[in-house]
Amino acid sequence: MAVALDPRVEEKLRGIVAKQADLARQLSDPMVVSDLSAFRTLSKTYSQLGPLVEKYELFRKVADDWKGAKELLDAADDAEMKAMAQEEIKALELQLASLDAELKVLLLPSDPNDAKNVVLELRAGTGGDEATLFAAEMFRMYTRYAESQGWKVETTDLSESGVGGIKEVIAVIEGTRVYSRLKFESGVHRVQRVPQTETQGRIHTSAVTVAVLPEADDVEVHLEEKDLRIDSFCSSGPGGQSVNTTYSAVRVTHLPTNTVVQCQDEKSWHKNKARALQVLRSRLYDRMLQEQQDKIAAERKGQVGSGDRSEKIRTYNFPQDRITDHRIGLTVHDLPSRMNGAIDDILVALNADDQAQRLRDEISA
């Protein structure tokens, strides 16, 4: 078993140790201490490097312990002493493997959006009524999963179909690191099954599009009043007489981009306006991020796949009781429990694959 780090990883870590040492020297400089803004910036960077440096130092200590145990094993004549050394070596190797994996994850640049809440948007695509029924099932799946994580789900806009499905739904999900877990759900989700209305038992294919947008605040996306058109209208959804007979629903149009958002879930016009602006900021923020990612992808040679949200990312095959995520080649079974919110293993696998890819990019950079 290898007990040394990848040379490229080792080189990066030594550079980080040197950087932290240099920051420590700067932070002891009276000129820097007297400049509050510079001192805060350097202190923040120093603190951010701390966990990585500490983990690297622990790895080196455990590696030294392993070398010591190996020398003891080679020099020992007593069988009992050899057995003890072998046990220690085995335990230290397991610890080194764990530390190696942790260091690689810590080396990855963090996604600044990971801690954010999200705006979840689902829309029925091809497939008519069957697509709307599947959209309703998917929304329940995400809602149940959110509940299992202790997150809060609040629907801001809902358009239902005549068969009890969902044409479109927009919801805000609030909780701990929601975006970090759901960010890979954006794309086209395809379902293959026999619809209840199918009399000849034929399998139909339908699709639902999902968008997961990191929630943006006014600092990240500043909305100018002159760029907004705000209209009021009567709610068409459930909610009681007062909702349907007063102009409490709000439609906001961002004129420069022609982005339209509406909210009619609340009885209060002001609450609906606040929610609509929240969703609008998130859409504009996501659009900005997408433009940045497209630019990076265009500049990167050998890019595999466009990353476009129109690409099919997952298939739910009911006759064969399986879900396949096409991006990572993952197949899981037990569709009933999956549609009831048991999707954590899928989301964990997607995050692990992303970490592995980013690590390869980071090391080769």
KETI-684278 format. One line per 3 residues: number of its first residue (from 0); their letters; for each residue x, y, z of N, C-alpha, C. Coordinates in pm, whole numbers. Last residue first. Layout:
NUM = a = X Y Z X Y Z X Y Z ~ ...
% end
This chain:
364 = asi = -379 2106 -1319 -368 2249 -1352 -227 2302 -1328 ~ -400 1851 -1227 -335 1869 -1358 -315 2014 -1395 ~ -535 1893 -989 -400 1836 -985 -326 1862 -1115
361 = edr = -781 1991 -1078 -698 2071 -987 -554 2023 -988 ~ -886 1784 -1235 -859 1913 -1297 -761 1997 -1212 ~ -912 1590 -1036 -827 1564 -1152 -788 1695 -1221
358 = lrq = -1096 1723 -873 -963 1692 -821 -866 1664 -935 ~ -1318 1730 -1034 -1254 1857 -999 -1114 1834 -945 ~ -1376 1455 -1040 -1342 1526 -1163 -1269 1657 -1134
355 = aqd = -1431 1406 -770 -1323 1333 -836 -1277 1405 -963 ~ -1652 1572 -728 -1528 1594 -652 -1409 1528 -720 ~ -1837 1449 -898 -1795 1587 -923 -1664 1618 -852
352 = dan = -1866 1204 -768 -1812 1207 -904 -1762 1347 -940 ~ -1982 1292 -531 -1852 1224 -527 -1787 1226 -664 ~ -2225 1394 -622 -2129 1484 -558 -1990 1422 -556
349 = lav = -2341 1157 -716 -2317 1269 -808 -2215 1366 -751 ~ -2362 1013 -477 -2278 961 -587 -2245 1072 -686 ~ -2546 1169 -336 -2410 1152 -282 -2316 1105 -393
346 = lid = -2773 1133 -495 -2715 1267 -481 -2572 1261 -428 ~ -2817 860 -457 -2795 913 -592 -2725 1048 -584 ~ -2862 844 -184 -2745 775 -239 -2714 823 -381
343 = dia = -3102 990 -154 -2978 1044 -99 -2856 977 -160 ~ -3358 931 -220 -3266 956 -331 -3128 1002 -283 ~ -3639 870 -123 -3515 800 -88 -3413 812 -201
340 = gnm = -3886 980 -194 -3784 1067 -136 -3652 1001 -102 ~ -4057 822 -327 -4104 869 -197 -3995 947 -123 ~ -3924 735 -539 -4022 839 -566 -4084 892 -437
337 = rsp = -3779 535 -403 -3711 650 -463 -3808 765 -484 ~ -3973 349 -340 -3910 423 -229 -3836 544 -282 ~ -4046 267 -608 -4144 322 -514 -4081 402 -401
334 = ldh = -3796 170 -727 -3856 299 -766 -3960 351 -667 ~ -3570 -16 -686 -3671 17 -586 -3732 156 -612 ~ -3232 68 -798 -3363 6 -813 -3455 52 -699
331 = vtl = -2986 238 -1003 -3040 194 -875 -3181 140 -897 ~ -2693 307 -1180 -2827 246 -1186 -2866 198 -1047 ~ -2479 547 -1324 -2530 486 -1201 -2669 430 -1223
328 = gir = -2335 693 -1512 -2359 551 -1535 -2409 477 -1413 ~ -2317 961 -1485 -2215 883 -1414 -2236 732 -1429 ~ -2516 1051 -1656 -2390 1126 -1645 -2280 1044 -1581
325 = hdt = -2747 903 -1638 -2662 883 -1755 -2528 954 -1744 ~ -2882 718 -1395 -2828 852 -1415 -2720 841 -1523 ~ -3167 525 -1390 -3031 535 -1443 -2993 680 -1458
322 = ird = -3369 325 -1194 -3336 463 -1228 -3191 462 -1276 ~ -3607 57 -1231 -3471 110 -1217 -3465 257 -1255 ~ -3815 -132 -1301 -3790 -89 -1163 -3647 -38 -1144
319 = qpf = -3898 -186 -1552 -3777 -256 -1506 -3735 -214 -1365 ~ -4123 -20 -1572 -4137 -164 -1597 -4018 -244 -1546 ~ -4005 240 -1509 -4093 172 -1414 -4108 23 -1444
316 = nyt = -3727 414 -1525 -3790 306 -1600 -3874 222 -1504 ~ -3617 719 -1552 -3693 644 -1452 -3773 538 -1529 ~ -3308 861 -1634 -3427 791 -1681 -3487 709 -1568
313 = rik = -3133 1173 -1662 -3175 1056 -1583 -3300 994 -1644 ~ -3060 1374 -1838 -2965 1336 -1734 -3002 1206 -1664 ~ -3063 1504 -2156 -3128 1407 -2068 -3027 1360 -1965
310 = esr = -2998 1851 -2201 -2955 1713 -2210 -3031 1625 -2111 ~ -3064 2105 -2147 -3157 2033 -2233 -3118 1886 -2246 ~ -2862 2221 -2009 -2971 2165 -1929 -3072 2089 -2015
307 = dgs = -2536 2136 -2118 -2660 2208 -2140 -2773 2141 -2064 ~ -2293 2020 -2118 -2346 2062 -1988 -2477 2136 -2000 ~ -2176 1918 -2342 -2196 2064 -2337 -2241 2112 -2201
304 = gvq = -1912 1680 -2357 -2049 1719 -2324 -2062 1868 -2309 ~ -1589 1742 -2273 -1681 1633 -2305 -1820 1672 -2261 ~ -1336 1939 -2408 -1454 1937 -2321 -1548 1825 -2365
301 = gkr = -1098 1985 -2537 -1134 1848 -2504 -1253 1836 -2411 ~ -1016 2297 -2383 -1004 2201 -2493 -1042 2061 -2445 ~ -1201 2565 -2272 -1133 2443 -2230 -1132 2342 -2345
298 = eaa = -1354 2771 -2360 -1209 2789 -2363 -1133 2661 -2331 ~ -1609 2683 -2321 -1568 2715 -2458 -1417 2727 -2469 ~ -1616 2664 -2044 -1626 2542 -2124 -1578 2566 -2267
295 = ikd = -1607 2936 -1974 -1497 2847 -1933 -1496 2721 -2019 ~ -1850 3017 -2084 -1726 3079 -2131 -1606 2990 -2097 ~ -2029 2867 -1938 -2022 2848 -2083 -1892 2904 -2139
292 = qqe = -1988 2977 -1685 -1952 2838 -1708 -1940 2808 -1857 ~ -2090 3236 -1725 -1951 3218 -1684 -1904 3076 -1715 ~ -2354 3175 -1787 -2272 3245 -1887 -2123 3229 -1855
289 = qlm = -2434 3065 -1545 -2434 2982 -1665 -2347 3044 -1774 ~ -2422 3286 -1375 -2332 3173 -1352 -2320 3086 -1477 ~ -2631 3438 -1490 -2495 3492 -1486 -2393 3380 -1467
286 = rdy = -2846 3268 -1440 -2812 3302 -1579 -2668 3356 -1587 ~ -2848 3274 -1165 -2819 3148 -1232 -2779 3173 -1377 ~ -2926 3540 -1132 -2797 3495 -1079 -2754 3366 -1148
283 = lrs = -3179 3532 -1243 -3078 3619 -1304 -2937 3579 -1259 ~ -3303 3354 -1064 -3295 3323 -1208 -3186 3405 -1276 ~ -3277 3493 -823 -3213 3362 -838 -3201 3324 -985
280 = rlv = -3432 3720 -871 -3288 3733 -845 -3216 3601 -868 ~ -3684 3592 -899 -3624 3665 -1011 -3473 3680 -991 ~ -3731 3495 -642 -3714 3400 -753 -3646 3467 -871
277 = qla = -3750 3742 -510 -3652 3643 -467 -3624 3543 -579 ~ -3966 3857 -635 -3835 3920 -651 -3723 3824 -612 ~ -4163 3682 -540 -4138 3693 -684 -4002 3755 -711
274 = rak = -4155 3734 -266 -4119 3601 -315 -4086 3606 -464 ~ -4242 4002 -264 -4110 3968 -208 -4063 3832 -260 ~ -4500 3972 -372 -4400 4053 -442 -4259 4016 -395
271 = nkh = -4622 3818 -176 -4608 3764 -311 -4503 3841 -390 ~ -4616 4002 34 -4542 3876 47 -4519 3813 -90 ~ -4782 4202 -72 -4643 4234 -39 -4558 4107 -26
268 = wsk = -5027 4073 -93 -4961 4122 -215 -4813 4146 -188 ~ -5114 3784 88 -5061 3921 94 -4990 3957 -36 ~ -5165 3523 50 -5279 3614 43 -5235 3759 40
265 = edq = -4935 3337 -164 -4970 3408 -41 -5095 3495 -60 ~ -4907 3244 -423 -4930 3148 -315 -4977 3214 -187 ~ -4836 3364 -651 -4975 3381 -609 -5010 3291 -490
262 = cqv = -4600 3511 -860 -4622 3443 -732 -4763 3471 -687 ~ -4393 3505 -1153 -4516 3539 -1082 -4530 3456 -956 ~ -4161 3645 -1376 -4183 3562 -1258 -4316 3602 -1195
259 = vtn = -3982 3673 -1674 -4111 3693 -1607 -4125 3594 -1492 ~ -3738 3850 -1847 -3762 3739 -1755 -3888 3767 -1675 ~ -3631 4033 -2024 -3766 3981 -2049 -3793 3855 -1967
256 = tpl = -3404 4165 -1963 -3387 4025 -2006 -3520 3959 -2043 ~ -3492 4428 -1904 -3371 4406 -1985 -3355 4264 -2039 ~ -3735 4382 -1744 -3739 4433 -1881 -3611 4408 -1961
253 = htv = -3869 4145 -1566 -3739 4213 -1573 -3719 4255 -1717 ~ -4184 4149 -1426 -4110 4133 -1552 -3980 4213 -1545 ~ -4387 3986 -1199 -4276 4079 -1214 -4203 4048 -1345
250 = rva = -4705 3962 -1070 -4622 3921 -1183 -4515 4028 -1203 ~ -4888 3849 -792 -4793 3946 -848 -4717 3883 -964 ~ -5208 3842 -627 -5102 3777 -705 -5017 3882 -775
247 = syt = -5409 3996 -525 -5294 3970 -438 -5179 3905 -513 ~ -5669 4127 -576 -5553 4134 -664 -5425 4116 -581 ~ -5922 3894 -469 -5843 4017 -453 -5720 4010 -542
244 = tnv = -6038 3651 -505 -6119 3769 -538 -6045 3899 -516 ~ -5879 3443 -425 -5929 3442 -562 -6004 3569 -600 ~ -5823 3488 -158 -5714 3481 -254 -5766 3503 -395
241 = sqg = -6068 3479 -33 -5995 3606 -32 -5882 3606 -132 ~ -6149 3209 -66 -6219 3317 -135 -6137 3444 -143 ~ -5870 2980 -103 -5984 3040 -36 -6037 3161 -111
238 = gpg = -5669 2844 -223 -5631 2936 -117 -5749 3004 -52 ~ -5558 2753 -556 -5630 2731 -431 -5588 2833 -327 ~ -5525 3000 -828 -5498 2874 -758 -5581 2859 -633
235 = ssc = -5542 3240 -940 -5626 3137 -1001 -5612 3003 -929 ~ -5557 3568 -806 -5500 3434 -804 -5598 3335 -865 ~ -5571 3859 -1005 -5639 3769 -913 -5577 3631 -921
232 = fsd = -5275 4071 -1020 -5390 4002 -1079 -5451 3909 -976 ~ -5039 4328 -1097 -5119 4255 -998 -5237 4189 -1069 ~ -4704 4379 -1212 -4850 4373 -1237 -4917 4291 -1129
229 = irl = -4422 4563 -1260 -4492 4482 -1161 -4642 4493 -1185 ~ -4126 4573 -1427 -4269 4602 -1443 -4345 4507 -1351 ~ -3800 4707 -1379 -3905 4614 -1340 -4044 4664 -1379
226 = dke = -3605 4890 -1412 -3595 4770 -1496 -3708 4671 -1471 ~ -3642 5082 -1223 -3673 5120 -1361 -3670 4999 -1456 ~ -3544 4958 -994 -3688 4975 -1010 -3726 5004 -1155
223 = elh = -3290 4715 -1028 -3328 4856 -1040 -3478 4866 -1065 ~ -3152 4474 -825 -3261 4503 -917 -3296 4651 -913 ~ -2851 4308 -797 -2923 4430 -760 -3027 4463 -866
220 = vev = -2734 4029 -689 -2812 4072 -805 -2897 4191 -762 ~ -2584 4036 -453 -2533 3966 -570 -2604 4007 -698 ~ -2744 4184 -284 -2605 4226 -302 -2549 4163 -430
217 = dda = -2986 4057 -269 -2982 4184 -342 -2840 4233 -365 ~ -2916 3705 -319 -2967 3819 -244 -2943 3947 -325 ~ -3028 3397 -462 -2941 3515 -467 -3002 3627 -385
214 = epl = -3019 3048 -446 -3089 3171 -405 -2989 3287 -401 ~ -2944 2856 -730 -2900 2905 -598 -2970 3037 -566 ~ -3185 2650 -881 -3117 2779 -886 -3071 2820 -747
211 = vav = -3251 2387 -1071 -3216 2415 -931 -3130 2540 -931 ~ -3497 2265 -1281 -3394 2368 -1265 -3375 2392 -1116 ~ -3609 2004 -1487 -3583 2050 -1350 -3475 2157 -1355
208 = tva = -3861 1880 -1700 -3736 1958 -1685 -3728 2011 -1542 ~ -3971 1560 -1786 -3990 1675 -1698 -3857 1749 -1689 ~ -4126 1343 -2029 -4011 1414 -1972 -4055 1531 -1885
205 = sth = -4209 1008 -2136 -4241 1147 -2109 -4119 1213 -2044 ~ -4301 730 -2320 -4187 807 -2269 -4228 953 -2255 ~ -4497 436 -2258 -4483 572 -2310 -4359 637 -2247
202 = irg = -4574 108 -2344 -4489 195 -2263 -4473 330 -2332 ~ -4904 -24 -2366 -4782 24 -2430 -4705 118 -2337 ~ -5150 -137 -2296 -5029 -173 -2221 -4899 -127 -2283
199 = qte = -5379 -52 -2408 -5311 -163 -2474 -5177 -199 -2409 ~ -5473 168 -2272 -5554 45 -2268 -5483 -76 -2326 ~ -5355 417 -2070 -5316 332 -2182 -5387 197 -2173
196 = tqp = -5399 563 -1846 -5499 577 -1953 -5468 488 -2073 ~ -5178 520 -1691 -5305 463 -1645 -5411 466 -1754 ~ -4889 442 -1896 -4981 535 -1831 -5111 466 -1790
193 = vrq = -4611 258 -1839 -4742 244 -1901 -4838 338 -1829 ~ -4295 436 -1874 -4391 351 -1805 -4521 343 -1884 ~ -4024 631 -1828 -4075 528 -1918 -4167 437 -1838
190 = vrh = -3916 965 -1806 -3986 853 -1743 -4038 760 -1852 ~ -3635 1181 -1764 -3723 1105 -1854 -3788 989 -1779 ~ -3541 1502 -1697 -3566 1373 -1633 -3671 1299 -1716
187 = vgs = -3305 1736 -1786 -3426 1666 -1831 -3432 1528 -1766 ~ -3182 1957 -1523 -3176 1887 -1651 -3308 1821 -1684 ~ -3048 1958 -1198 -3093 2037 -1313 -3077 1958 -1442
184 = efk = -2929 1821 -994 -3060 1774 -1038 -3113 1849 -1160 ~ -2702 1912 -877 -2685 1830 -996 -2818 1773 -1047 ~ -2773 2050 -645 -2730 2127 -763 -2715 2044 -889
181 = lrs = -2846 1947 -399 -2941 1937 -509 -2892 1993 -642 ~ -2637 1987 -216 -2690 1853 -234 -2776 1840 -361 ~ -2577 2255 -221 -2466 2160 -235 -2518 2019 -265
178 = yvr = -2822 2376 -167 -2770 2378 -304 -2660 2274 -323 ~ -2846 2336 113 -2942 2276 20 -2883 2267 -122 ~ -2717 2386 364 -2644 2343 244 -2734 2273 143
175 = tge = -3001 2369 555 -2855 2364 562 -2796 2306 435 ~ -3273 2556 405 -3215 2464 502 -3063 2470 499 ~ -3545 2587 181 -3453 2651 275 -3402 2549 376
172 = iva = -3665 2618 -136 -3626 2519 -36 -3518 2580 51 ~ -3938 2740 -311 -3814 2778 -243 -3786 2673 -136 ~ -4077 2645 -627 -4074 2639 -481 -3938 2684 -431
169 = ive = -4299 2617 -891 -4179 2685 -844 -4186 2686 -691 ~ -4428 2413 -1146 -4426 2448 -1005 -4293 2513 -973 ~ -4646 2320 -1410 -4527 2394 -1366 -4539 2423 -1218
166 = kig = -4834 2120 -1434 -4772 2174 -1555 -4642 2245 -1520 ~ -4905 1833 -1259 -4848 1968 -1247 -4787 2008 -1381 ~ -5221 1652 -1236 -5076 1663 -1245 -5032 1807 -1229
163 = gvg = -5490 1625 -1252 -5429 1621 -1119 -5278 1625 -1121 ~ -5581 1662 -1502 -5582 1523 -1453 -5516 1510 -1316 ~ -5548 1925 -1575 -5684 1877 -1550 -5692 1737 -1495
160 = ses = -5263 2054 -1391 -5331 2007 -1512 -5468 1952 -1475 ~ -5160 2360 -1224 -5198 2220 -1227 -5267 2184 -1359 ~ -4907 2557 -1127 -5004 2545 -1236 -5035 2397 -1253
157 = ldt = -4783 2760 -874 -4824 2625 -911 -4930 2631 -1020 ~ -4541 2927 -679 -4630 2930 -796 -4658 2787 -840 ~ -4418 2876 -439 -4447 3016 -473 -4540 3027 -593
154 = tev = -4400 2658 -165 -4441 2674 -304 -4475 2820 -331 ~ -4141 2580 41 -4252 2674 27 -4280 2697 -122 ~ -3991 2362 263 -4030 2382 123 -4152 2475 119
151 = kwg = -3713 2323 473 -3846 2382 458 -3874 2406 309 ~ -3538 2028 590 -3549 2153 515 -3695 2197 506 ~ -3475 1785 701 -3513 1893 792 -3521 2028 723
148 = qse = -3442 1580 532 -3322 1656 565 -3350 1769 664 ~ -3697 1491 489 -3605 1398 556 -3476 1467 598 ~ -3796 1708 345 -3847 1683 480 -3753 1591 557
145 = ayr = -3663 1666 103 -3635 1787 181 -3680 1768 327 ~ -3788 1431 20 -3644 1430 51 -3608 1550 137 ~ -4047 1525 -19 -4023 1422 84 -3874 1418 121
142 = tym = -3993 1703 -230 -4051 1752 -105 -4026 1653 9 ~ -3902 1534 -430 -3812 1635 -376 -3863 1690 -242 ~ -4140 1381 -464 -4012 1316 -432 -3916 1416 -369
139 = rfm = -4325 1574 -541 -4344 1506 -412 -4214 1439 -367 ~ -4214 1630 -787 -4220 1737 -687 -4241 1677 -548 ~ -4254 1385 -912 -4118 1431 -887 -4116 1541 -781
136 = eaa = -4531 1378 -929 -4462 1276 -850 -4319 1319 -817 ~ -4575 1594 -1099 -4631 1597 -964 -4562 1495 -874 ~ -4448 1498 -1327 -4397 1620 -1263 -4449 1630 -1120
133 = flt = -4616 1288 -1390 -4481 1257 -1344 -4418 1378 -1275 ~ -4837 1434 -1472 -4851 1343 -1358 -4713 1308 -1301 ~ -4733 1565 -1693 -4776 1645 -1577 -4792 1558 -1453
130 = aed = -4686 1351 -1862 -4572 1431 -1816 -4610 1514 -1694 ~ -4945 1266 -1912 -4855 1177 -1841 -4734 1253 -1786 ~ -5049 1473 -2067 -5098 1454 -1930 -5004 1367 -1847
127 = ggt = -4757 1513 -2269 -4894 1551 -2236 -4930 1531 -2091 ~ -4501 1464 -2356 -4575 1354 -2295 -4715 1388 -2251 ~ -4238 1692 -2282 -4309 1609 -2377 -4381 1496 -2305
124 = gar = -4268 1837 -1963 -4222 1851 -2100 -4304 1766 -2195 ~ -4348 2027 -1679 -4381 1910 -1760 -4336 1935 -1903 ~ -4105 2161 -1467 -4200 2186 -1575 -4223 2057 -1653
121 = lel = -3990 2296 -1162 -4022 2177 -1239 -4125 2212 -1345 ~ -3749 2458 -973 -3850 2476 -1077 -3867 2345 -1153 ~ -3641 2585 -668 -3661 2463 -746 -3775 2486 -845
118 = vvn = -3402 2780 -536 -3532 2791 -602 -3542 2669 -693 ~ -3227 2715 -226 -3248 2706 -370 -3390 2742 -409 ~ -2972 2846 -2 -3101 2785 -28 -3121 2781 -179
115 = kad = -2611 2788 7 -2732 2865 -23 -2859 2779 -23 ~ -2369 2667 30 -2444 2690 154 -2580 2756 131 ~ -2267 2664 -232 -2306 2540 -165 -2393 2561 -41
112 = npd = -2167 2880 -367 -2313 2869 -359 -2360 2751 -274 ~ -1895 2864 -384 -1952 2967 -296 -2103 2958 -279 ~ -1736 2564 -365 -1838 2633 -443 -1905 2736 -352
109 = spl = -1383 2555 -295 -1524 2540 -254 -1616 2617 -347 ~ -1129 2379 -461 -1190 2510 -432 -1338 2492 -400 ~ -977 2100 -300 -1070 2150 -401 -1122 2287 -364
106 = llv = -835 2019 -82 -763 2093 -185 -856 2156 -287 ~ -1011 1864 60 -981 1998 111 -907 2083 8 ~ -995 1628 -91 -1120 1704 -89 -1095 1847 -43
103 = kle = -733 1553 -33 -771 1578 -172 -900 1659 -179 ~ -748 1511 242 -663 1618 189 -702 1654 46 ~ -913 1286 256 -958 1412 314 -878 1530 259
100 = adl = -751 1089 135 -879 1126 74 -928 1262 125 ~ -540 1087 322 -513 1116 181 -641 1164 114 ~ -671 1000 552 -615 1136 548 -586 1179 405
97 = sal = -729 734 475 -837 828 508 -790 973 499 ~ -471 634 443 -563 633 329 -678 731 350 ~ -374 662 705 -312 738 596 -403 744 474
94 = qle = -536 478 841 -544 620 876 -485 707 765 ~ -448 242 722 -588 281 709 -606 431 737 ~ -184 248 811 -212 253 667 -357 292 641
91 = lak = -216 218 1087 -160 343 1034 -187 358 884 ~ -311 -46 1101 -396 64 1148 -349 198 1092 ~ -86 -184 998 -216 -196 933 -308 -79 972
88 = iee = 109 -119 1187 127 -79 1047 -8 -80 974 ~ 6 -247 1412 19 -101 1411 32 -49 1268 ~ 25 -513 1333 -107 -456 1365 -103 -303 1360
85 = qam = 303 -534 1307 218 -554 1190 78 -496 1212 ~ 384 -498 1570 425 -402 1468 337 -412 1344 ~ 273 -727 1689 230 -594 1734 263 -487 1629
82 = akm = 421 -923 1556 275 -920 1541 219 -783 1581 ~ 680 -866 1645 648 -856 1503 497 -843 1480 ~ 649 -930 1917 682 -792 1878 650 -768 1729
79 = ead = 607 -1202 1897 502 -1118 1953 523 -972 1914 ~ 850 -1290 1794 728 -1309 1716 616 -1218 1765 ~ 1152 -1108 1799 1046 -1169 1878 916 -1174 1796
76 = daa = 1305 -952 1642 1329 -1096 1636 1217 -1174 1704 ~ 1275 -654 1450 1229 -738 1561 1260 -885 1535 ~ 1336 -504 1227 1444 -530 1323 1405 -630 1431
73 = dll = 1102 -478 1083 1220 -535 1016 1329 -576 1114 ~ 940 -355 1273 904 -487 1220 1026 -555 1158 ~ 1069 -110 1304 1058 -201 1419 1028 -343 1373
70 = eka = 1030 -4 1053 1167 -30 1097 1168 -128 1214 ~ 752 25 1066 811 -63 964 954 -100 1003 ~ 722 214 1265 668 79 1288 727 -21 1189
67 = gkw = 844 432 1137 899 380 1262 852 239 1289 ~ 671 468 923 812 434 896 878 374 1020 ~ 442 541 1068 441 419 986 584 373 958
64 = dda = 523 783 1176 492 672 1267 495 539 1192 ~ 538 929 939 662 905 1017 642 789 1114 ~ 268 931 874 363 867 782 495 836 853
61 = vkr = 171 1082 1084 130 941 1076 223 865 982 ~ 293 1327 1017 322 1263 1146 289 1114 1141 ~ 178 1381 768 323 1362 778 362 1292 908
58 = fle = -89 1410 846 -51 1305 752 98 1276 764 ~ -70 1637 1006 -110 1510 1067 -72 1394 977 ~ -6 1824 812 91 1798 919 59 1666 989
55 = yke = -246 1817 668 -120 1778 602 -13 1744 707 ~ -423 1921 855 -443 1784 805 -316 1731 739 ~ -318 2180 885 -322 2089 1001 -337 1943 956
52 = vlp = -361 2281 626 -224 2269 678 -220 2171 796 ~ -643 2272 618 -564 2198 520 -421 2176 570 ~ -722 2444 828 -759 2301 830 -676 2216 734
49 = glq = -591 2702 738 -561 2629 861 -596 2481 858 ~ -681 2851 530 -576 2753 501 -547 2661 619 ~ -861 3017 655 -913 2922 556 -810 2814 524
46 = syt = -693 3178 808 -783 3085 875 -835 2978 779 ~ -568 3328 605 -488 3245 695 -576 3138 762 ~ -788 3467 501 -716 3371 416 -634 3274 500
43 = ksl = -851 3623 726 -951 3531 671 -883 3424 586 ~ -619 3775 755 -660 3684 863 -759 3580 813 ~ -622 3930 523 -515 3832 542 -551 3729 649
40 = trf = -855 4083 577 -845 4001 456 -740 3892 472 ~ -787 4214 817 -902 4122 812 -893 4029 693 ~ -567 4367 733 -550 4268 839 -663 4166 836
37 = asl = -684 4539 549 -583 4442 503 -565 4331 605 ~ -851 4683 729 -906 4613 614 -810 4505 564 ~ -670 4797 918 -774 4703 960 -828 4620 844
34 = dsv = -353 4851 946 -449 4861 836 -557 4757 859 ~ -195 4776 1156 -256 4909 1163 -358 4932 1052 ~ -99 4533 1071 -189 4537 1188 -262 4671 1196
31 = vmp = 78 4614 872 -44 4540 835 -146 4547 947 ~ 273 4739 1026 208 4814 919 77 4748 877 ~ 367 4533 1194 291 4646 1250 217 4728 1144
28 = dsl = 334 4197 1107 392 4325 1063 308 4440 1119 ~ 208 3967 1148 285 4019 1263 352 4152 1230 ~ 101 3908 905 7 3943 1012 78 3994 1136
25 = qra = 326 3829 762 261 3956 728 169 4002 842 ~ 377 3582 881 476 3689 892 412 3826 863 ~ 148 3446 803 175 3464 946 276 3576 967
22 = lda = 186 3438 527 74 3517 583 96 3544 731 ~ 397 3260 517 418 3398 471 308 3488 525 ~ 269 3031 606 382 3085 684 409 3230 646
19 = qka = 88 2993 398 37 3025 532 147 3083 620 ~ 267 2937 191 180 3055 182 128 3094 320 ~ 380 2700 276 467 2817 261 384 2945 256
16 = vig = 152 2540 263 221 2557 391 308 2682 386 ~ 106 2553 -12 7 2610 79 68 2634 217 ~ 328 2416 -112 307 2556 -149 209 2626 -56
13 = rlk = 277 2167 -8 395 2240 39 384 2388 5 ~ 50 2106 -161 39 2120 -16 158 2195 42 ~ 154 2084 -419 53 2187 -390 44 2213 -240
10 = eev = 325 1864 -381 380 1994 -423 282 2108 -391 ~ 142 1660 -320 244 1700 -222 300 1839 -254 ~ 11 1640 -564 -64 1684 -445 34 1734 -339
7 = rpd = 220 1546 -717 156 1672 -754 76 1729 -638 ~ 283 1301 -589 382 1410 -593 322 1546 -628 ~ 43 1166 -369 75 1191 -509 171 1310 -514
4 = lav = 191 1066 -55 96 1140 -136 140 1144 -282 ~ 260 736 64 304 871 27 198 936 -60 ~ 207 480 93 196 560 215 246 702 190
1 = am = 46 223 -83 120 349 -90 98 430 37 ~ 84 -120 0 0 0 0 88 125 0
% end
